[in-house]
Amino acid sequence: MASSFYTSTDNEWFEPTSHTRGPWDENACHAGPPTALLARAVEHLLPAQRLTRLSVNLIRPIPFEKIRIEATIERQGRTVSTTRAILFNEEGKPMVTAAGMHLTPTEPQDLPTQHLDVESPDSAIEGLFPITQTLHGKPAFNGDGVSVRYPAGQDHLPGPTTAWLKTVPLLDTETPSPFQKICPLADCGNAFGRNADPSQVTFMNTDLTVVLHRDPIGDWLGTQSTGYWEPNGIGLADAQLFDSQGAVGRAMQTLVLKAR
């Protein structure tokens, strides 16, 4: 079994492992690991600044094949910089676009803030990923690529859900940054916060926005996810992201809903 989401021999082309395959189409990827690759690409452009927000538009399904990413600096400032990245398939067709915002950290300041009280992942109980089956029967993201634990009173059933997740690394040759590490989890809000199972309603996300006000710490990272579904077929998955010390940021996904 592969030990990472992607492998690469030249640091230009990235090949997905079975952990990256999505649950619905054997030829498409779950969006979380490719989002982590996009974060990696823009972080490398501005190592002195901190990637704070990444907005990803999923303009086409991400193919389960080799992909490459082109990243550029749009504006470089003393305090705020912006970047863009494009994910291409093997034929050179753009599949995903992303926009990054990078901020320059200051020296530590004594500032008032808000705290999110969380239970330790050590006290949570191992459980199932919300999407327990695939439509193709092949190994996928919801299999060995991710482990899930639930605090007391939580489970994998529909409704607002709090859970801890730990995933395999992005690449087998390096340690992912904190932002990269949380991206696969950030793209799971529509699954954990779903209001019905996919046998009743499909809830495909068309984008993903991740905002982190501090770097998450540790291997087990948390999500508190809620789905807001409207009769017009448009929805929002809203997830509070946290680690064992408290809140780290937020993830949002715009959903296309279709009753079966």
C-alpha positions, 0 to 999 in steps of 0.5 A, a space after each residue: 500500500 502506498 504511503 503518500 497521496 502522490 509520488 514524483 520522480 522529477 518534482 514537476 509531474 505528480 502521480 496519484 496513489 490509490 489514496 487520492 482516488 475519489 469515491 464516485 469515479 475511479 478516474 477522478 481524484 478527491 480534491 483534498 490532496 491536489 489542493 495540498 499540492 497547489 498550496 505547496 506550489 504557492 508556498 514555495 514562491 514566497 517562503 518568507 511569508 505565510 500562506 493564509 488563504 487559498 481559494 480553489 476553483 474546481 473547474 473540471 474533475 481532477 483526473 486520476 493521472 499525472 498532473 503538474 502545477 504552474 504557480 506565479 506571484 501576482 503581487 509581492 508586497 511588504 505585508 500582503 502578497 498574492 499568488 496564482 496556480 493552475 493544475 494541468 492534466 497530462 494533455 496540458 488542459 487546465 483543470 483547477 485554478 487557485 488563488 493564494 494570499 500570503 501575509 508577513 508575520 509580525 513579532 509576537 504581540 499581546 493581543 486579546 483573542 477567542 478560544 475554542 475548547 476542544 477535547 484531545 484526539 487521544 480521548 476520541 474513538 476510532 470510527 468510519 469515514 462518512 462515505 463508507 462505500 465507493 461506486 467503483 469498488 477500488 481503493 480510494 481516499 476514504 480507505 487507508 489514506 485517512 483515519 477518523 476518530 470521533 469525540 463522545 456523542 459524535 459519529 459518521 451519520 448525517 448532520 453537523 459533525 465534529 471529528 478528528 482526522 489523520 492522513 498519509 503525507 502528501 509526498 513520500 519524499 518530504 514532510 508537508 507544511 501545516 497548510 498542506 497537511 490540513 488541505 485533505 481534511 478541509 475538503 471533507 466538510 461536505 461529507 462530515 456535515 452532510 444532511 443526508 447520505 449520497 444515496 438520497 442526495 449528491 453534494 458535489 463541491 465546486 470550490 474550496 476556500 481554506 483560511 488559516 489564522 495560525 499553523 495547525 500542530 500535530 498529526 490529528 487535526 479536527 473539523 466541526 462541519 455543518 451543511 446548509 442546503 437550499 431547495 434551489 440546489 445550492 449549498 454551503 459546507 462550513 467547517 471550523 478547523 482546529 487542532 488539540 490547542 484550539 481553532 486554526 481556521 475555517 474551510 468553506 465549499 460551495 455545493 451543487 445538490 441533486 436529490 436522487 
